[in-house]
Amino acid sequence: MDNVRVEPLARRLKVTKGGFYWHFKDRADLLAVMLARWRDGRADVITRHAEPAPGEDAEAVLRRLLARYLNHPNPRGAAIEMAVRDWARHDSQAASAVAAVDRERLRRVVPLFEALGLDADEAQARARLFYAYVFGQNLLAPSADAVEAEQLKDRIAAILLGRGR
């Protein structure tokens, strides 16, 4: 996050540097607060979204999660996710925040795979594959054929859920 500078940020927010320092003791404090908000926000999202609705089974929750991420992409959220993950490659505080988010996401999704009858190791592997697929989709160019793209999503969901051969 080398490009996060106090003076340009204060100008953009139309506050003085003194106003900035009223809220943050220094740039490092700002970055720590940014990471904490990102980490806590991602944990809140997966907690809300992985909670089954009344009468909803584990497969339905996983399909709903896939649909949420794949059918309603959030380009801004994806860009932030990628930026924080890039930041984590060279900053231990950012790496710690990313690891905490990954742990929380897996902690919420692994039990859903276990509820499908998978053992703990297989559930862990499927949960990791689930997230690799969801976030990896942001790196691929969209398919020009909507029908083909939908069929592929269905096929991948079936594989992830252990329903594909």
Summary of the structure (lengths in Angstrom):
residues: 165
radius of gyration: 19.1
end to end distance: 44.1
largest distance: 62.3
contacts: 414
relative contact order: 0.10
helix: 75%
strand: 0%
